Amino acid sequence: MDDVHNLAPPAVIAAITQATADSGFSMASDCKTGSLLRTLAATKPGGSFLELGTGTGLSTAWILAGMSEKSTLVSADNDEIVQSVARKHLGQDRRVSFQLADGGVFLESLAGSKFDFIFADTWPGKYTHLEAALSLLKPGGLYIVDDMLPQPNWPPGHEEKVHALIADLEARPDLMITKLNWATGLIVGAKNA
């Protein structure tokens, strides 16, 4: 089995990939991660989705490709320049709304909201504000993080943060997790009822 054969990316991926390269943004999600996000999104018909770290919208496009027509996605980022790529290529999709905000402040503003699916692809909701993010997850909801394997763009000392996050997620009684030593390294958690 070849895990990159016939991934069938959403049509918009080629344009976003080119715009990402043109912008110099080096932290975009890879296609294998995107394919998994699309599949997991399809398990939540009519669901409420949250993406922390829009970037240029590559993962956003994959999530949208798996979502049903009655689902909604809120995608937040604090970088207007990279998020503008996502807005340009995906903003016509009525299911998605983009928020330009500090991730931690944004998470705190969502207190009381509930989501079926959270993809945390930035520090807030992953390395900071983890409790705030997980408090937004419905029972049975999915929490997904990537970049758990060493990446070339990690700042010095980041590996310790990754190990601490993994240990925290492994010890949580409110999450059932699976660690995937695949793509950039992913963890998929499901909130216990």
Residue, then its C-alpha position, 0 to 999 in steps of 0.5 A: m500500500d502506497d499512502v501517497h498514491n491517489l490522495a485526490p486532493p481538493a482542486v484548490i490545493a494546487a493554487i494554495t500550494q503555489a501561493t504558499a510557496d510564493s509567500g515563503f510560508s514554511m509551516a503549512s500542513d502536508c498532504k498526508t495530514g490533510s487527507l487524514l483531516r478530510t477523513l476525520a471531518a467526514t465522521k462529523p456530519g452537521g458538525s461544528f469545526l475549529e481550526l487553530g492556525t489557518g496558515t495559508g489554508l492548506s489544512t482548511a481546504w482538506i477539512l472543508a473537503g470532508m465536511s458536510e454541507k450543514s457543517t461549519l468551520v471557524s479558522a483562526d490565525n494571528d497572521e493577516i498576510v498568510q491568512s489572506v491566502a486562505r481567504k482568497h482561495l476559500g472565503q467563498d465557501r459559506r461554511v467557513s469563517f476566518q478570524l484574525a486574532d491572537g489564538g489564546v485570546f480567541l480561545e478564551s472568547l469561545a468559553g461556553s462554545k462546543f465543537d465536534f472537531i478541533f485541529a490545533d496547528t499552532w501554539p495556542g490550543k496545543y502548547t498554551h491554552l490546552e485546557a481552554a481548547l479541550s474544554l470546547l470539545k464535545p463528548g465524542g469530539l476529536y482533537i487533532v495535533d500534528d508536527m509531533l515528529p522533529q521538523p526543520n522549522w522547530p526553534p531551539g528547545h521545541e522538542e522538550k515542549v513536544h515531549a511535554l505535550i505528548a506526556d500531558l495528552e497520554a495522562r489525560p483521563d478525558l481523552m482517548i488518544t492514538k499517536l501516529n508515527w506518520a506524516t509529520g507525527l499526529i495525535v488524534g484524541a477523542k473526548n470521553a463521554 
